[in-house]
Amino acid sequence: MFGVGGRVGFNIQPAIAIEGEMAYDFEQSTTQTITSGGITNTFTSNLRLIHGLAGPKIQTTKGPIRIFAVLKGGLLNFGVGGPVTAGSFAKQIGTIRDGDTNGVFYPGGGIEFNAGHIGIRVEAGDEMYWDNGVNHNFKFMGGPQIRF
């Protein structure tokens, strides 16, 4: 899945921060190969995800390059629907309480490259959610960051 999100973190000590993040993954197109006659069809799954996580980040404290580890918990909401609009996004937010929402545990780690207040962060981990047992999903995130 591919989407957009945001994260905010507050240092409670130089090596420990508390982070909260939220992301929205857009619907995914999937290619299905039918072996009968070798026909290939492409279809849109209409599956969308909302991730909400929070927890501690333990990091190195010196220099422009920092290595970190995170342990976060939260939720993962599955939704389906037509084209992405402000209304469909708001509808999915509304289904977090009574829709297909599952508990999540996310251990991960990564590296940050900083030049003053601007930097780049790359992170990977195992987003585990519970729905008829535990399900493991490799999660990779990267992008710019602003440090205050």
Backbone hydrogen bonds, N-H to C=O, Kabsch-Sander energy under -0.5 kcal/mol:
donor,donor_aa,acceptor,acceptor_aa,energy
4,V,24,Y,-2.0
6,G,22,M,-2.4
8,V,20,G,-2.5
10,F,18,I,-2.3
12,I,16,I,-2.4
13,Q,16,I,-1.9
16,I,13,Q,-1.0
17,A,57,K,-2.5
18,I,10,F,-2.4
19,E,17,A,-0.5
19,E,55,G,-2.9
20,G,8,V,-2.5
21,E,53,L,-3.0
22,M,6,G,-2.1
23,A,51,H,-2.2
24,Y,4,V,-3.1
25,D,49,L,-2.9
26,F,2,F,-2.1
26,F,24,Y,-0.5
28,Q,47,L,-0.5
30,T,43,F,-2.7
32,Q,30,T,-0.5
32,Q,41,N,-2.8
34,I,32,Q,-0.6
34,I,39,I,-2.8
35,T,33,T,-0.6
37,G,35,T,-1.1
39,I,34,I,-0.7
39,I,36,S,-0.5
41,N,32,Q,-2.5
43,F,30,T,-2.3
45,S,28,Q,-2.2
45,S,43,F,-0.5
48,R,79,G,-3.1
49,L,25,D,-1.4
50,I,77,N,-1.9
51,H,23,A,-2.4
52,G,75,L,-2.3
53,L,21,E,-2.2
54,A,73,G,-2.2
55,G,19,E,-2.3
57,K,17,A,-3.0
58,I,69,A,-2.8
59,Q,15,A,-2.4
59,Q,57,K,-0.5
60,T,67,I,-2.0
66,R,64,P,-0.5
66,R,112,E,-2.2
68,F,110,G,-2.1
69,A,58,I,-2.3
70,V,108,G,-2.6
71,L,56,P,-1.7
72,K,106,Y,-2.5
73,G,54,A,-2.5
74,G,104,V,-1.8
75,L,52,G,-2.5
76,L,102,N,-2.0
77,N,50,I,-2.7
78,F,100,D,-2.5
79,G,48,R,-2.5
81,G,46,N,-0.8
85,T,83,P,-0.5
89,F,85,T,-2.3
90,A,86,A,-2.2
91,K,87,G,-2.2
92,Q,88,S,-2.0
93,I,89,F,-2.2
94,G,90,A,-1.9
95,T,91,K,-0.9
95,T,92,Q,-0.8
96,I,93,I,-1.3
99,G,95,T,-2.4
100,D,78,F,-0.6
101,T,99,G,-1.6
102,N,76,L,-2.6
104,V,74,G,-1.9
105,F,128,M,-2.4
106,Y,72,K,-3.2
108,G,70,V,-2.2
109,G,124,A,-2.4
110,G,68,F,-2.1
111,I,122,V,-2.1
112,E,66,R,-2.7
113,F,120,I,-2.9
114,N,64,P,-3.0
114,N,112,E,-0.5
115,A,118,I,-3.3
118,I,115,A,-1.3
119,G,145,Q,-2.1
120,I,113,F,-2.6
121,R,143,G,-2.8
122,V,111,I,-2.4
123,E,141,M,-3.0
124,A,109,G,-2.5
125,G,139,K,-1.9
126,D,107,P,-2.0
127,E,125,G,-0.7
127,E,137,N,-3.0
128,M,105,F,-2.6
128,M,126,D,-1.0
129,Y,127,E,-0.5
129,Y,135,N,-2.1
130,W,103,G,-1.8
131,D,129,Y,-0.7
131,D,133,G,-2.6
135,N,129,Y,-2.5
137,N,127,E,-0.8
139,K,125,G,-2.7
141,M,123,E,-2.9
143,G,121,R,-2.0
145,Q,119,G,-2.3
147,R,117,H,-3.2
